[in-house]
Amino acid sequence: MKPSLVYLFVGFFASILLLAGVGAYWYRTFQNWNKATRVQEHNYEILQSTENVLSLLKDIEVGQRGYIITRDSSFLAPFDHAVVALPLELHRLDSLLPDTKAQQQWANKLHVLVQKRIYYSRKSLNAALAPPHIDPHLKTIYMRRGKATMDTVRILIGNMKNQELAEMPSLNLYKVKFALRSTIALVLSFGLSLALFAGTFFKMVQELFRRLKTEKLLLRNLSELQRSHAQLDDFNFVSVHHLQEPLRKLTIFSDRLQQKHQGDLPIEVQFLVQKLSAAAVEISDLIQDLTTYTTLGKAEEQQSFSEISIPNILQKVHEEHSEEIAQRSAQIQLADDLPNVEGNPIQLHLLFTHLMSNSLKFSRADVPLHIQLSSSIVAGFEIPGVDDTDHDYTFYKVNFSDNGIGIDKKHMHVIFELFHRLNKDKELPGTGIGLAICKKIMLNHNGYIAVKSELNRGSTFSLFFPL
């Protein structure tokens, strides 16, 4: 992978990790902030509840004094309300206080003091309303005891409030600390994100300009390649037509010389004329095969693809080679499951024609020729020499097997290259281009071709067509 792409990937993943880390930190900070805020709100509720208890006790005290002084029953309304409301507020305060020993002791003590204060207030009212023969000092005694109880309540509630207020500075400091940390984290994450963004953006722009430059170079090379191909096609056309004409004349003159002056020529000259004629035919075949190879797939009729039945193609090839097949007593066996493939009929016909000619040409004289075709479905990674991009695709595998003379293993690596005739026997026709044409046809069909062979045991050509 190119360093620029590595940098982009690293920058991308680093940005994701940074954002994830900042998000996690912010979430944890937010949770801690909420926790501190809830503790503060809880403390404020405790303070408010203690104030409510103290306020209700004051209502009892004020109602008691007002009634004793004025004997006006309207002063007893806040007294009665406070007597009813105090148990409820104490219960609320109990639920708010933390489950600690000190606070529970204070809560229990507050319950006792409140009951005592209510008790002394009732006693004072009863003493004030008592007949004259009852001791008049009882009212004063109960009021003094009620005041002492009230003073104790004030001290106790003050202590409880101080306990809650003592936690406020630490909670505020706690919140300030998290706010400061969050601000620092925000600034740092913003700075790092900005740096990563700037670096990544710079690399992206740099990569974009590099790609534009590469694309421009590729377009120029493509233009040059197309021009070279056009020149090569022109050269091929001119060469074929200009070479075929002298060869045609050479063949005609050789044949005429043999026919008209066969008896007048010395034996040695006759032999040379025969060799000359055979060489002209061989060169003509070579030019014809080269033309086929270089123009393969370029003609308009060779560029249209459709669903092709391999058995139908083989039937036509069999008919064209019927005489040779009969001469060699060859048996051709086709499997029932030969598939239909997406291809060009002209190219596929040429493919199987070369394979059939190859098997007929290189059959063993002492063994009847047997050709067998079978098919299966294979994964891309099972194909020898498959491209990485085709590893995960599926292919039809068509095996073309014979029991001919086979191929030596030392020649397997060059069998599909141009002009590599593995059999040097001049009695066997061929130009060394047939299998190269087969490979090019398979490449035109986005497929592959492979061979397995042993000397005197035959060969199996495997054709791989994409599904």
Backbone torsions as a table, in degrees:
resi	resn	phi	psi	omega
1	MET	NA	142.0	-177.4
2	LYS	-70.0	148.1	-178.8
3	PRO	-57.5	-37.5	-179.9
4	SER	-62.8	-40.9	178.2
5	LEU	-68.5	-37.0	176.6
6	VAL	-60.8	-43.6	179.5
7	TYR	-62.1	-43.0	179.8
8	LEU	-62.2	-43.8	178.4
9	PHE	-63.8	-44.2	179.8
10	VAL	-62.6	-45.3	179.0
11	GLY	-61.6	-40.0	-179.8
12	PHE	-64.0	-50.1	-178.8
13	PHE	-69.2	-34.4	177.0
14	ALA	-64.2	-39.8	177.7
15	SER	-63.2	-42.4	178.8
16	ILE	-62.5	-45.7	179.3
17	LEU	-63.1	-41.2	179.4
18	LEU	-63.1	-46.2	179.2
19	LEU	-63.2	-39.9	178.6
20	ALA	-65.0	-42.8	178.9
21	GLY	-64.1	-45.3	178.7
22	VAL	-63.8	-40.5	178.3
23	GLY	-62.0	-43.7	178.3
24	ALA	-63.5	-42.0	180.0
25	TYR	-64.5	-44.2	178.6
26	TRP	-63.6	-38.6	178.8
27	TYR	-64.0	-45.1	178.6
28	ARG	-64.0	-40.2	177.6
29	THR	-63.5	-42.0	179.1
30	PHE	-63.1	-40.1	178.0
31	GLN	-63.7	-44.9	179.3
32	ASN	-65.0	-39.8	177.8
33	TRP	-61.7	-45.8	178.6
34	ASN	-61.6	-39.9	-179.9
35	LYS	-62.7	-46.1	179.1
36	ALA	-63.5	-39.8	179.4
37	THR	-64.7	-41.5	178.3
38	ARG	-63.9	-38.9	177.8
39	VAL	-63.5	-42.6	178.0
40	GLN	-62.1	-45.9	179.4
41	GLU	-61.9	-37.2	178.0
42	HIS	-65.1	-41.7	177.9
43	ASN	-63.5	-41.0	177.9
44	TYR	-63.3	-36.7	177.3
45	GLU	-64.9	-38.1	177.5
46	ILE	-64.7	-45.3	179.0
47	LEU	-61.0	-42.6	179.8
48	GLN	-64.1	-39.9	-179.8
49	SER	-66.3	-41.2	178.1
50	THR	-64.2	-37.3	176.9
51	GLU	-64.4	-37.9	179.1
52	ASN	-65.1	-41.8	178.0
53	VAL	-60.9	-46.6	-179.5
54	LEU	-63.6	-39.7	-179.8
55	SER	-65.6	-39.8	178.4
56	LEU	-66.3	-38.5	176.8
57	LEU	-64.4	-36.5	177.1
58	LYS	-66.1	-36.6	176.8
59	ASP	-61.8	-40.1	177.7
60	ILE	-62.7	-44.6	-178.3
61	GLU	-65.0	-44.3	-179.9
62	VAL	-67.0	-41.7	-179.9
63	GLY	-64.4	-40.8	179.5
64	GLN	-61.5	-50.6	-177.1
65	ARG	-65.5	-42.2	-178.5
66	GLY	-62.3	-40.8	-179.1
67	TYR	-70.2	-41.0	-179.5
68	ILE	-63.0	-37.9	-176.4
69	ILE	-77.4	-44.9	-171.2
70	THR	-102.1	-16.1	-173.0
71	ARG	55.7	26.6	177.5
72	ASP	-93.0	119.5	-174.9
73	SER	-67.6	-14.5	178.3
74	SER	-64.7	-24.4	178.5
75	PHE	-70.1	-15.7	-178.6
76	LEU	-83.4	-10.9	-179.7
77	ALA	-62.7	-51.2	176.5
78	PRO	-65.5	-30.2	178.4
79	PHE	-62.9	-49.6	-178.8
80	ASP	-64.4	-40.6	178.9
81	HIS	-61.9	-43.2	-177.7
82	ALA	-66.5	-37.6	179.4
83	VAL	-62.0	-37.1	179.0
84	VAL	-76.0	-39.3	-173.2
85	ALA	-78.3	-27.2	-175.8
86	LEU	-60.2	-46.9	178.5
87	PRO	-58.7	-38.7	179.0
88	LEU	-65.8	-43.1	-179.4
89	GLU	-68.5	-35.9	177.5
90	LEU	-65.3	-39.6	177.2
91	HIS	-63.0	-41.2	177.5
92	ARG	-63.6	-39.9	179.2
93	LEU	-65.6	-39.0	177.6
94	ASP	-60.0	-40.0	-179.2
95	SER	-70.9	-23.8	-178.7
96	LEU	-86.4	-29.2	-175.8
97	LEU	-68.4	140.5	178.4
98	PRO	-66.4	154.8	-176.4
99	ASP	-81.6	64.6	176.9
100	THR	-117.3	157.2	-175.2
101	LYS	-64.5	-42.5	-176.5
102	ALA	-65.6	-47.6	-178.4
103	GLN	-65.9	-37.3	178.4
104	GLN	-66.4	-37.0	177.1
105	GLN	-63.8	-42.7	178.8
106	TRP	-65.1	-39.8	179.8
107	ALA	-63.9	-43.8	178.5
108	ASN	-63.3	-41.5	-179.8
109	LYS	-65.7	-37.5	179.4
110	LEU	-64.9	-39.7	177.1
111	HIS	-57.2	-46.1	-177.9
112	VAL	-64.7	-45.0	-178.3
113	LEU	-64.5	-39.8	179.1
114	VAL	-63.7	-43.4	178.5
115	GLN	-62.3	-40.4	178.3
116	LYS	-64.4	-41.6	-178.8
117	ARG	-64.3	-41.4	178.0
118	ILE	-66.1	-39.7	179.9
119	TYR	-61.7	-48.3	-179.1
120	TYR	-66.5	-33.2	178.4
121	SER	-66.1	-42.9	178.4
122	ARG	-64.3	-42.5	178.7
123	LYS	-61.1	-41.8	179.6
124	SER	-62.1	-43.5	179.7
125	LEU	-64.1	-41.7	179.3
126	ASN	-64.2	-40.2	179.4
127	ALA	-66.3	-37.2	179.8
128	ALA	-67.4	-30.8	-178.8
129	LEU	-92.4	-1.0	-176.2
130	ALA	-70.3	157.4	176.5
131	PRO	-63.2	162.2	-175.2
132	PRO	-62.6	-29.5	-176.0
133	HIS	-73.1	-10.3	175.8
134	ILE	-77.4	146.6	-177.7
135	ASP	-54.9	117.9	-177.9
136	PRO	-71.3	-16.2	-177.7
137	HIS	-77.8	-13.3	-179.3
138	LEU	-60.9	-39.3	179.0
139	LYS	-58.4	-43.7	-178.2
140	THR	-67.0	-40.2	-179.1
141	ILE	-62.6	-46.7	-178.7
142	TYR	-66.7	-36.0	179.6
143	MET	-68.0	-38.4	178.0
144	ARG	-66.8	-41.8	178.5
145	ARG	-64.3	-39.0	177.0
146	GLY	-62.9	-40.6	179.3
147	LYS	-65.0	-42.2	179.4
148	ALA	-62.4	-40.6	177.6
149	THR	-63.6	-40.5	179.9
150	MET	-64.5	-39.0	177.6
151	ASP	-63.3	-40.3	177.9
152	THR	-64.0	-39.5	177.9
153	VAL	-61.9	-43.5	179.6
154	ARG	-60.4	-41.9	179.9
155	ILE	-64.8	-43.7	-178.8
156	LEU	-63.5	-47.3	179.1
157	ILE	-63.5	-36.2	176.7
158	GLY	-61.4	-42.7	178.5
159	ASN	-63.7	-41.2	179.1
160	MET	-64.0	-41.6	178.4
161	LYS	-65.3	-41.4	178.9
162	ASN	-62.3	-36.9	178.1
163	GLN	-62.2	-42.5	179.5
164	GLU	-71.9	-39.7	-179.4
165	LEU	-67.9	-25.8	-179.7
166	ALA	-65.4	-25.8	179.7
167	GLU	-82.0	-16.7	-175.5
168	MET	-61.6	-46.9	-179.5
169	PRO	-59.7	-41.1	-179.9
170	SER	-66.6	-36.8	177.5
171	LEU	-66.7	-42.1	177.9
172	ASN	-63.2	-41.7	177.6
173	LEU	-63.5	-38.7	178.2
174	TYR	-60.5	-44.8	179.8
175	LYS	-68.2	-39.3	177.6
176	VAL	-63.4	-39.9	-179.9
177	LYS	-62.5	-45.5	179.4
178	PHE	-68.1	-35.0	176.8
179	ALA	-64.2	-41.0	179.0
180	LEU	-65.9	-45.4	178.5
181	ARG	-61.7	-40.2	179.7
182	SER	-64.7	-40.1	178.5
183	THR	-63.7	-44.7	178.8
184	ILE	-62.1	-44.2	179.2
185	ALA	-62.4	-39.3	179.2
186	LEU	-63.0	-45.6	-179.2
187	VAL	-64.1	-45.8	-179.1
188	LEU	-64.8	-45.4	-179.5
189	SER	-64.5	-38.1	177.9
190	PHE	-64.6	-42.8	178.7
191	GLY	-62.8	-46.8	179.6
192	LEU	-65.1	-42.4	178.7
193	SER	-62.4	-40.8	178.2
194	LEU	-63.6	-41.3	179.1
195	ALA	-64.9	-45.6	178.5
196	LEU	-63.3	-41.0	179.1
197	PHE	-63.1	-44.8	-180.0
198	ALA	-62.9	-44.4	-180.0
199	GLY	-64.4	-44.6	179.8
200	THR	-65.1	-41.4	178.5
201	PHE	-63.0	-41.0	178.6
202	PHE	-62.1	-44.7	179.6
203	LYS	-66.2	-37.2	178.3
204	MET	-64.1	-43.4	177.7
205	VAL	-64.1	-42.9	178.6
206	GLN	-61.3	-43.4	178.9
207	GLU	-66.0	-37.1	178.9
208	LEU	-62.5	-47.0	178.9
209	PHE	-64.5	-36.1	178.5
210	ARG	-65.7	-41.5	179.2
211	ARG	-66.6	-40.0	177.5
212	LEU	-62.0	-40.8	178.3
213	LYS	-65.2	-43.2	178.9
214	THR	-65.0	-40.5	179.0
215	GLU	-62.9	-40.8	178.1
216	LYS	-63.1	-41.3	178.3
217	LEU	-65.9	-40.3	179.2
218	LEU	-64.4	-40.4	178.7
219	LEU	-63.6	-39.7	177.9
220	ARG	-66.1	-43.4	178.0
221	ASN	-64.7	-37.7	178.3
222	LEU	-63.4	-41.8	178.0
223	SER	-62.3	-43.4	178.1
224	GLU	-64.9	-38.6	179.4
225	LEU	-65.7	-41.8	177.8
226	GLN	-63.8	-39.7	177.5
227	ARG	-64.9	-39.9	178.1
228	SER	-65.2	-39.9	178.3
229	HIS	-64.1	-40.4	178.9
230	ALA	-63.7	-41.8	178.0
231	GLN	-65.5	-39.7	179.1
232	LEU	-65.0	-40.6	177.0
233	ASP	-63.0	-41.4	177.8
234	ASP	-63.4	-42.8	179.5
235	PHE	-63.8	-41.7	179.5
236	ASN	-62.7	-43.6	179.9
237	PHE	-63.4	-47.2	-178.6
238	VAL	-65.7	-42.3	-177.9
239	SER	-63.2	-44.9	-178.0
240	VAL	-62.3	-48.8	-176.5
241	HIS	-70.3	-36.9	-179.9
242	HIS	-75.1	-30.5	179.3
243	LEU	-80.9	-35.3	-177.1
244	GLN	-64.2	-35.2	-177.3
245	GLU	-65.9	-49.3	176.1
246	PRO	-61.3	-37.2	-179.9
247	LEU	-66.2	-39.2	178.3
248	ARG	-61.9	-42.3	178.6
249	LYS	-66.2	-39.8	179.8
250	LEU	-62.6	-41.5	178.6
251	THR	-65.6	-42.4	-179.3
252	ILE	-64.2	-45.7	-178.7
253	PHE	-66.7	-37.2	178.3
254	SER	-64.1	-44.9	179.2
255	ASP	-64.2	-40.7	180.0
256	ARG	-65.3	-39.4	179.1
257	LEU	-63.1	-41.2	179.7
258	GLN	-68.5	-38.9	-176.1
259	GLN	-73.1	-42.7	-174.0
260	LYS	-87.3	-30.0	-173.6
261	HIS	-122.9	27.1	-178.6
262	GLN	-58.5	-44.6	-177.3
263	GLY	-78.8	-20.4	-177.2
264	ASP	-86.4	-19.8	-174.6
265	LEU	-87.5	142.8	173.8
266	PRO	-62.1	158.4	-178.6
267	ILE	-59.2	-41.3	-178.6
268	GLU	-63.3	-40.4	179.8
269	VAL	-68.0	-40.4	177.1
270	GLN	-58.9	-41.8	178.7
271	PHE	-61.9	-43.4	-179.1
272	LEU	-66.1	-38.0	178.9
273	VAL	-65.2	-40.3	177.4
274	GLN	-62.2	-44.8	178.5
275	LYS	-62.5	-40.6	179.3
276	LEU	-62.4	-42.8	178.9
277	SER	-65.9	-41.9	178.3
278	ALA	-64.2	-39.2	179.1
279	ALA	-65.0	-38.7	179.0
280	ALA	-64.1	-41.1	177.7
281	VAL	-64.3	-41.2	-179.4
282	GLU	-64.4	-42.1	178.6
283	ILE	-65.3	-39.0	178.8
284	SER	-62.8	-42.6	177.4
285	ASP	-63.6	-39.8	179.6
286	LEU	-63.6	-44.4	178.5
287	ILE	-62.8	-40.6	180.0
288	GLN	-63.2	-42.7	178.9
289	ASP	-67.9	-39.5	177.2
290	LEU	-62.4	-41.1	177.1
291	THR	-61.6	-43.9	177.8
292	THR	-59.9	-44.2	-177.7
293	TYR	-64.7	-46.7	-174.6
294	THR	-74.1	-26.4	-179.1
295	THR	-99.7	3.5	-176.4
296	LEU	-62.4	123.5	177.2
297	GLY	84.9	-1.5	-177.6
298	LYS	-93.0	-30.9	178.8
299	ALA	-66.8	148.9	-176.4
300	GLU	-60.1	-39.2	-179.1
301	GLU	-70.6	-14.8	178.3
302	GLN	-96.2	3.4	-177.2
303	GLN	-105.2	-9.8	178.6
304	SER	-87.0	129.9	-178.2
305	PHE	-114.6	143.9	177.8
306	SER	-154.1	178.5	179.1
307	GLU	-77.4	120.6	-174.1
308	ILE	-115.7	135.9	176.2
309	SER	-88.8	116.5	178.8
310	ILE	-62.4	-40.9	176.5
311	PRO	-57.4	-37.3	178.4
312	ASN	-65.8	-41.7	177.7
313	ILE	-61.1	-45.6	-178.1
314	LEU	-65.7	-32.6	177.9
315	GLN	-62.9	-42.1	178.3
316	LYS	-67.4	-40.3	178.8
317	VAL	-64.1	-39.6	179.3
318	HIS	-62.3	-41.9	179.8
319	GLU	-64.8	-38.4	-179.2
320	GLU	-68.9	-29.2	-178.0
321	HIS	-108.3	21.5	-174.3
322	SER	-61.2	-37.9	-179.0
323	GLU	-65.7	-47.1	179.5
324	GLU	-63.7	-40.4	179.6
325	ILE	-61.6	-41.1	179.3
326	ALA	-68.4	-39.9	-179.7
327	GLN	-61.8	-37.3	-176.7
328	ARG	-94.9	4.6	-179.3
329	SER	52.6	40.3	-175.7
330	ALA	-77.1	142.4	174.8
331	GLN	-109.9	128.3	-179.7
332	ILE	-117.7	121.5	-176.3
333	GLN	-116.6	122.1	179.5
334	LEU	-107.3	132.5	176.2
335	ALA	-70.4	154.6	-178.1
336	ASP	-74.6	-18.9	-174.0
337	ASP	-102.8	22.5	176.8
338	LEU	-60.8	131.3	-168.5
339	PRO	-87.7	170.8	164.4
340	ASN	-94.1	135.3	-177.8
341	VAL	-125.3	159.3	176.5
342	GLU	-83.6	116.0	-176.5
343	GLY	-168.3	-178.6	177.7
344	ASN	-100.2	126.9	-173.8
345	PRO	-63.2	-35.8	-178.1
346	ILE	-67.2	-45.6	-178.4
347	GLN	-67.2	-42.6	-179.4
348	LEU	-67.3	-34.1	175.8
349	HIS	-63.6	-42.2	178.1
350	LEU	-65.5	-38.1	179.1
351	LEU	-58.9	-53.7	-176.7
352	PHE	-73.7	-24.3	174.2
353	THR	-64.0	-45.2	179.6
354	HIS	-66.3	-40.1	179.1
355	LEU	-65.7	-40.8	178.9
356	MET	-66.1	-44.5	178.7
357	SER	-61.2	-39.0	-179.9
358	ASN	-62.4	-45.5	-179.1
359	SER	-66.2	-42.2	179.3
360	LEU	-66.1	-39.5	-176.9
361	LYS	-68.0	-40.3	-173.4
362	PHE	-107.4	34.8	174.3
363	SER	-80.5	161.5	179.4
364	ARG	-90.5	137.4	-175.6
365	ALA	-67.2	-30.8	-174.5
366	ASP	-93.4	-0.4	-177.3
367	VAL	-130.8	128.5	176.9
368	PRO	-58.6	136.9	-178.2
369	LEU	-73.1	133.1	178.1
370	HIS	-128.8	118.4	179.5
371	ILE	-112.9	132.5	-177.3
372	GLN	-131.7	135.7	176.1
373	LEU	-120.3	132.3	179.0
374	SER	-141.3	168.8	-178.7
375	SER	-145.9	160.3	176.1
376	SER	-160.0	177.1	177.2
377	ILE	-115.2	130.1	-177.3
378	VAL	-130.7	159.1	174.6
379	ALA	-82.8	154.7	-176.2
380	GLY	-59.2	-38.0	-176.1
381	PHE	-68.5	-12.1	178.8
382	GLU	-83.4	-9.9	-175.7
383	ILE	-83.7	131.2	178.0
384	PRO	-64.3	130.8	176.9
385	GLY	70.7	21.7	-178.0
386	VAL	-69.3	147.6	175.5
387	ASP	-70.2	152.3	179.3
388	ASP	-60.4	-32.6	-177.7
389	THR	-69.9	-16.8	-178.4
390	ASP	-102.4	7.0	-176.0
391	HIS	-59.6	-37.8	-172.8
392	ASP	-95.3	5.4	-179.8
393	TYR	-94.3	167.4	-179.2
394	THR	-114.6	144.8	-174.5
395	PHE	-132.8	149.8	164.6
396	TYR	-79.8	132.7	175.6
397	LYS	-110.9	118.6	178.6
398	VAL	-112.7	117.0	179.8
399	ASN	-95.5	128.1	175.8
400	PHE	-112.9	101.4	-171.4
401	SER	-113.4	146.5	172.8
402	ASP	-141.8	171.3	179.0
403	ASN	-113.6	40.6	-176.7
404	GLY	-79.7	-155.5	-174.1
405	ILE	-73.8	-16.8	176.9
406	GLY	78.1	-177.7	-176.1
407	ILE	-131.5	136.4	176.8
408	ASP	-67.8	138.2	-176.4
409	LYS	-60.5	-27.7	-177.4
410	LYS	-71.4	-13.4	179.3
411	HIS	-102.5	0.1	-173.1
412	MET	-62.3	-31.4	-174.3
413	HIS	-76.6	-12.4	-177.8
414	VAL	-118.0	6.7	-171.0
415	ILE	-64.3	-29.8	-177.8
416	PHE	-98.3	10.2	178.9
417	GLU	-91.3	158.8	-177.8
418	LEU	-67.1	141.6	171.2
419	PHE	66.1	18.5	178.2
420	HIS	-98.7	92.1	174.1
421	ARG	-89.2	111.5	-177.1
422	LEU	-75.9	-28.8	178.9
423	ASN	-102.4	115.0	-175.1
424	LYS	-87.9	6.7	-179.0
425	ASP	-68.2	114.7	-177.7
426	LYS	-67.4	-15.2	178.9
427	GLU	-73.8	-21.0	180.0
428	LEU	-94.4	123.2	-177.8
429	PRO	-71.1	158.3	177.0
430	GLY	150.8	155.9	-178.5
431	THR	-117.3	-7.1	-178.1
432	GLY	80.6	18.2	-177.9
433	ILE	-116.2	-15.6	-172.9
434	GLY	-56.2	-50.3	-178.4
435	LEU	-70.8	-29.5	174.1
436	ALA	-64.6	-36.9	175.8
437	ILE	-65.2	-40.9	178.0
438	CYS	-59.6	-43.6	-179.8
439	LYS	-64.5	-42.0	-179.6
440	LYS	-65.2	-37.2	177.3
441	ILE	-62.3	-43.2	179.2
442	MET	-65.7	-37.0	176.3
443	LEU	-64.5	-38.8	177.3
444	ASN	-63.7	-22.8	179.0
445	HIS	-100.8	16.8	-179.6
446	ASN	56.5	33.0	-179.3
447	GLY	-119.7	-166.2	-176.5
448	TYR	-139.8	158.6	174.4
449	ILE	-134.5	139.6	179.6
450	ALA	-142.6	163.5	-177.7
451	VAL	-138.7	143.9	169.5
452	LYS	-127.8	133.2	-174.7
453	SER	-157.2	154.6	172.6
454	GLU	-138.1	145.4	179.6
455	LEU	-59.5	130.9	178.1
456	ASN	63.2	16.5	177.6
457	ARG	-125.5	-2.2	177.3
458	GLY	97.6	178.9	-177.3
459	SER	-135.5	152.7	174.7
460	THR	-129.9	114.0	175.6
461	PHE	-95.2	123.9	-179.2
462	SER	-104.5	124.2	179.5
463	LEU	-107.5	128.8	-176.5
464	PHE	-115.7	111.8	179.6
465	PHE	-107.2	131.3	178.0
466	PRO	-66.4	141.3	178.6
467	LEU	-74.6	NA	NA
